[in-house]
Amino acid sequence: MVLAVAALVASFAAPLAAQVDTRQRLEADPDMPRKDGFDTDRAIFWGQPNFVPLRDPEWKSLRSARRAGDVTDETTVLSFEIAGKTLALVSSQMSYHHVAQGEMEGEPWMVTF
């Protein structure tokens, strides 16, 4: 069985200036149902999704990811099996994306974190 790892480390190497949040913040809809006592002034409503799902990641073999230094013995991963293959996503990257999805050999998959 081959373990594959999504190698996404490079996608987080953007300069700090590129990480500035430019999304539009929206006001709460006054007609929105809410639980008594919920203070919408403390909530943040974005005009766009807060986290960008990871779609169709590029996979590397575990051996390649280790050689490149993307994965070490201490790296925490989320592993799952699809289409007879065991795949792994790096937990620290999933804590940013929260959702990963794709297709492996015609089988759709989705992982949430």
Secondary structure as UniProt FT lines:
FT   STRAND          3..6
FT   HELIX           9..12
FT   HELIX           16..19
FT   STRAND          25..26
FT   TURN            30..31
FT   TURN            36..37
FT   HELIX           40..42
FT   STRAND          45..46
FT   STRAND          54..55
FT   STRAND          59..61
FT   HELIX           62..67
FT   TURN            68..69
FT   TURN            73..74
FT   STRAND          77..82
FT   TURN            83..84
FT   STRAND          85..90
FT   HELIX           91..97
FT   STRAND          99..104
FT   TURN            105..106
FT   STRAND          107..112
//
